[in-house]
């Protein structure tokens, strides 16, 4: 049984990676969770998860002749499986985005929840693939007009590909009343409930500097509590693993010529 | 004294800030207003409160003496009694308005310093219409998400773009609905 979520935003700096790892850790209390850094052009999950020095990353699984088993880029950390992506330009250049579906298909066979930390911009095929492949999107928004505007755009892209909405995670919130006032409208436009409201927190930066997910570094912080609440609100609807794996492997994305 | 240059358009001691905020709003003045409560004059306190204005809408605040920024500046200026206020017009917004920590909701000065709900509402409407003060502000968020035309336009544009790019990237088979000929990209 597996459900794949694209953690998306349409804008950089909203805290997608922090959110993907935090939701992952919270969900891992009940589910078998795999978090994948699907932002192959601007990877940063490895820094958040203390994996900056690992040898094998998603990039190595996306090259033309990988021969590497997917498991080589999977690291067990903080109670979940983490697939980091490399940061080298060469790695990005040599990566074939189409291969992501094979990797996702294989990962889907052995996990309950797949969280795809997705690129901010939608300017390339590799950037849009995570929301094409996912069952649902979790839209991470800062409560600002530009962020909402970009979030609407991502949601519309996802909808175009038939990817449903799991809801909105408001992040880096300094004025909770702002979110309360827009919650009803955002529900209407993002196809799901407000999953959580995560306050702006110095603990997030400290966690990043420590190379740890927020829930490992500052489990008692208000931000961590908000992520745990959000994870409880997220109603995981795991489909049949074989069906999902088959969909990823065989459907939508044509192989390169 | 001018703290950010510009052309002085108004200077007087007033019982409250309402008229000056109203003037700035009506004239759509970009620049800033300095506010110095009389208490501060008497106490010989240093510095003034500065409200940054974009197209007549207050968007940011800071105090040159105490270093307080954003909402805290307004708390500091929210004292009874007359104050000296000067309004300056500039060609472009003052730089400190770019810093998110200095930003304030556009309606807040009218709400907190003047307690004039009508002026606050007019300011919020102007902020939405003029596209200012929208960076960290509950009012602007609400105005944005309840502006159906604007939201629909963004969604329509994104939908068209998504389908065009799907064609460019060979992802049309993955689309939920077939591509219409009018948005498909010629191969």
Interface residues (C-beta under 8 A of the other chain):
Chain A: X122 X124 X125 X128 X132 X143 X144 X145 X146 X148 X149 X152 X153 X156 X157 X159 X160 X161 X162 X174 X175 X177 X178 X181 X182 X185 X186 X189 X251 X252 X253 X254
Chain B: X134 X135 X136 X137 X138 X140 X141 X142 X144 X145 X146 X151 X154 X155 X157 X158 X159 X161 X162 X163 X165 X166 X169 X170 X171 X173 X174 X175 X176 X177
